[in-house]
């Protein structure tokens, strides 16, 4: 996107007034999305985002400017604006020798989506629509969506870093609505990976749609969820979002620095059941949060955050690591060139335990089996959270029995981590997600094996 000698001159301009650090982040991103509703195409959209953000740091002050003009003149203008915002300096010249970093291909691409006809992408959605509707006459509405993106990014900074990365992501989703005596019920499924169109050699889109329809139809005969504290078993993959929200955000170094995390100052302490090892892994080939380099030019990493229940480290970006004298962990991420980087998760998951999932169910005399979690919210300062259950069942006498209507899981992150008393050997990643933080959204993955929490509050409507 930008020649190396141009980058060197722009960085020199950015620090000539005495700044400590300057960085150029540039990207060129192509994307396509298709919306399919009730048997017809609603919208087909293609877009391109291309530009650069320039960050200049002097002392504790950060200046930032972005531009869609990738000419040298446009970049210099943005660099001067960022430098002026950072501070007024005493002049001088500083030259940066950039060393091109190795290409890191974490997720190889077999078939680029932009080489595939839009008609073939629409055909996938039509197949999903047919499959969902064929699941039963109670299915009254189906909507489906497809999306892909191909992003080239570049980072160069005054530490001599100069790296590029390519990220290709492909996603498909479907929602089915069933109508019955109990009113309308909804089921949804999605699949997305850091892969190209070869995703659909692995994902059976009709099966995905039938599963969404099954969820909706099952809920037509569901009983109200119970209320109160009880044992809860969470199915493999589906509960990863609980760890992302309930403890992952609290392990991000910027939140720690603000005093906004219940995990502040607890490195080396037992914060979870000894069964739990929690990892954040940007190197996880093909997964939704994978990449070669983060958005500050640091190689993605496999980071153990909690090991056998003990908090081992937080996640770090450039700024927080510099301030605390820590090593970066590859967690500096941004939504686009128009945004500053911040500490963000990548693929966050709990490692396998040793129990067979069927044994976990049999060992639970009475409780709730959560097959799929929905959205939720968490207070990172206290760890308190609320999550929706989008698919759940009663456990009675060690068996999964009746389906339940949607209710909530209510609890506290640190308490849940301590109360995990059984951990399965059936690890799986969950659905692709977008993590929102301070107005920015980035792709993330999460997962876990089947597990049991010995006490969680269910917020249901049963008397």
Beta strands, then each sheet from edge to edge (+ up, - down):
strand 1: 21-37
strand 2: 40-58
strand 3: 61-67
strand 4: 99-100
strand 5: 139-157
strand 6: 161-180
strand 7: 183-193
strand 8: 228-234
strand 9: 278-281
strand 10: 302-307
strand 11: 310-311
strand 12: 332-333
strand 13: 342-343
strand 14: 347-350
strand 15: 366-378
strand 16: 384-396
strand 17: 399-404
strand 18: 407-412
strand 19: 420-423
strand 20: 428-429
strand 21: 433-437
strand 22: 440-448
strand 23: 451-459
sheet 1: 3+ 2- 1+ 5- 6+ 4+
sheet 2: 3+ 2- 1+ 5- 6+ 7-
sheet 3: 17+ 16- 15+ 8+ 23- 18+
sheet 4: 17+ 16- 15+ 8+ 23- 19+
sheet 5: 11+ 10- 9+ 14- 22- 20+
sheet 6: 11+ 10- 9+ 14- 22- 21+
sheet 7: 12+ 13-
end
